[in-house]
Amino acid sequence: SNVSVAVKGALGKDAFEGALSIPKLALEGEKASGETVSAELKLRGPERAAQANVRITGIEASAKVASLSSLTADFDVRAGDTGLKGNIATPVRANPAAGIYELPRIKATIDASSPALPQKTLTIPVSGSARADLNKEAVAADIAATLDESNIRVKLGLNRFSSPHYGFDVNIDRLDVDRYLPPKPRAAGNGGASAPAAQTDTPVDMSALK
């Protein structure tokens, strides 16, 4: 039968509530399958608010391997006038006996809003993949993102859990730094009138950075 759990409580001045729904599993020989698993968490307070929703669909498992056709998560976090929200989705593949876990097709969108941003809002689409081989003590991720006219590629790696060796590689083809900085103060001209800065800002070409 389905399992549903709901909780409510408080963290200081913040109230929180959560819910978890797990459907029954269908068993056929050594295989198991299930419907949608969902979880929700809400946090409300005088200075901050947060909400997250997670859904798992297409659950398939056998004696050696397991997969999820889709793992999705939506989040919305706010503190004062600053907010961060987004969503992420990926299939999941796992072979626990071999110690291999994969997120083969990550798709995400992140939206930030703040009065401190010159453009007030910022949207970043993200894609990539991640893989962990626990028996070989290796974790790797390959992430791509677009920030306005900039294409960003990040590769991360970790080897040897007991004595970690980290790998980090970033490639940014073009980045307009001034777009994300507060406006420069204008110099006062004759009669106290504001005058624009004499120098024009230009984008930074970072195609050689790796």
C-alpha positions in Angstrom: 0.0 0.0 0.0 1.0 3.6 -0.4 2.9 5.3 2.5 2.4 9.0 3.3 4.1 10.9 6.0 3.5 14.6 7.0 5.4 16.6 9.7 5.1 20.1 11.1 7.3 22.0 13.5 9.4 25.1 14.1 13.0 26.1 13.7 13.4 29.2 15.9 11.0 31.8 14.5 10.5 29.8 11.3 7.7 27.3 10.8 8.3 24.3 8.6 6.2 21.5 7.2 7.1 18.5 5.1 5.3 15.7 3.3 6.5 12.4 1.7 4.5 10.0 -0.4 5.8 6.6 -1.4 3.6 4.4 -3.7 3.5 0.6 -3.4 6.1 -1.4 -5.4 5.1 -4.0 -8.0 7.2 -7.1 -7.7 7.7 -9.6 -10.6 10.3 -12.2 -10.0 13.6 -10.4 -9.3 12.3 -7.1 -10.7 10.5 -4.3 -8.9 8.9 -1.2 -10.2 7.0 1.7 -8.7 5.0 4.8 -9.4 5.8 8.4 -8.5 7.6 9.2 -5.2 7.1 12.8 -4.1 8.4 15.0 -1.3 7.7 18.6 -0.3 9.3 20.9 2.2 8.2 24.4 3.2 9.9 26.9 5.5 8.3 30.2 6.4 9.6 32.9 8.7 9.7 36.7 9.2 13.0 37.1 7.3 13.1 34.1 4.9 11.1 31.6 3.1 11.9 28.4 1.2 10.1 25.7 -0.6 11.4 22.5 -2.3 9.6 19.8 -4.2 11.1 16.5 -5.4 9.5 13.9 -7.7 10.8 10.5 -8.7 9.2 8.7 -11.6 9.8 5.5 -13.5 11.4 3.4 -10.8 12.9 0.2 -12.0 15.1 -2.2 -10.1 16.5 -5.7 -10.3 19.0 -7.7 -8.3 21.9 -5.8 -9.7 20.8 -2.5 -11.2 18.3 0.3 -10.6 17.1 3.2 -12.6 14.9 6.2 -12.3 13.5 7.6 -15.6 13.3 11.1 -14.0 14.4 12.7 -10.8 13.2 16.3 -10.7 13.5 19.0 -8.0 12.1 22.5 -7.8 13.2 25.1 -5.3 12.4 28.7 -4.3 14.4 30.5 -1.6 13.9 34.1 -0.6 15.5 36.3 2.0 14.3 39.9 2.0 14.5 41.2 -1.6 16.8 38.5 -2.7 15.6 35.3 -4.3 16.9 32.2 -5.8 14.7 29.6 -7.6 15.1 26.9 -10.2 14.5 23.4 -11.2 16.7 20.4 -12.0 15.9 17.1 -13.8 17.9 14.1 -14.7 17.6 10.3 -15.1 19.4 8.2 -12.6 21.2 4.9 -13.2 22.8 2.8 -10.5 24.7 -0.5 -10.1 25.2 -0.8 -6.4 27.1 -4.1 -6.7 29.7 -2.4 -9.0 29.6 0.8 -7.0 28.5 2.9 -10.0 26.0 5.8 -9.9 25.3 8.0 -12.8 23.3 11.2 -13.6 23.7 11.0 -17.4 21.6 14.0 -18.6 21.3 16.9 -16.1 19.1 19.8 -17.2 18.6 22.8 -14.9 17.5 26.4 -14.8 18.5 28.8 -12.1 16.9 32.2 -11.6 18.4 34.8 -9.2 16.8 38.2 -8.3 18.3 40.9 -6.2 18.3 44.8 -6.1 22.1 44.5 -6.0 22.2 43.1 -9.5 22.4 45.8 -12.2 19.8 43.9 -14.3 17.8 42.9 -11.1 17.3 39.3 -12.4 19.6 36.7 -13.8 18.8 33.4 -15.5 21.3 30.6 -16.0 20.5 27.4 -18.0 22.7 24.5 -17.0 23.3 21.0 -18.5 25.7 18.2 -17.9 26.4 14.8 -16.4 27.9 13.3 -13.3 29.3 9.8 -12.5 30.6 8.1 -9.3 32.6 4.9 -9.3 32.9 4.1 -5.6 34.9 0.9 -6.1 37.6 2.9 -8.0 37.1 5.9 -5.6 36.4 8.3 -8.5 33.8 11.0 -9.0 33.5 13.2 -12.1 31.1 15.9 -13.4 31.0 17.8 -16.6 28.8 20.9 -16.5 27.9 23.5 -19.1 26.2 26.8 -18.5 25.2 29.9 -20.4 25.5 33.4 -18.8 24.2 36.0 -21.3 26.8 35.9 -24.1 29.2 33.7 -22.1 29.5 29.9 -22.6 31.0 28.3 -19.5 32.3 24.7 -19.2 33.3 23.2 -15.9 34.9 19.8 -15.4 35.3 18.5 -11.8 37.0 15.3 -10.6 37.8 13.6 -7.4 40.0 10.5 -6.9 41.2 8.5 -3.8 38.7 9.2 -1.0 41.2 8.5 1.7 43.8 10.9 0.3 41.7 13.1 -2.1 43.1 14.4 -5.4 40.9 17.1 -6.9 40.6 18.1 -10.6 39.1 21.4 -11.7 39.0 22.8 -15.2 37.1 25.9 -16.3 36.6 27.2 -19.8 34.9 30.6 -20.4 34.9 32.0 -23.9 33.7 35.5 -23.1 32.7 37.3 -20.0 31.4 40.9 -19.6 32.3 41.5 -16.0 30.8 45.0 -15.8 27.4 43.7 -16.5 27.2 42.0 -13.1 28.8 44.8 -11.1 27.0 47.8 -9.5 27.0 50.9 -11.7 30.1 53.2 -11.4 29.4 56.5 -9.7 29.3 59.4 -12.2 31.7 62.3 -11.8 30.2 65.7 -11.1 30.7 68.2 -13.9 30.3 72.0 -13.9 27.3 73.2 -11.9 27.1 69.8 -10.1 25.6 68.0 -13.1 26.5 64.4 -13.5 28.8 63.4 -16.3 29.3 59.9 -17.7 32.6 58.2 -17.3 35.0 59.0 -20.1 36.2 55.4 -20.5 33.9 52.8 -22.2 33.8 49.3 -20.6 34.5 46.4 -23.0 33.8 42.7 -22.5 36.7 40.5 -21.5 37.6 37.8 -24.0 38.5 34.7 -21.9 38.7 32.2 -24.7 42.2 31.3 -23.7 41.3 30.5 -20.1 41.3 26.7 -19.3 
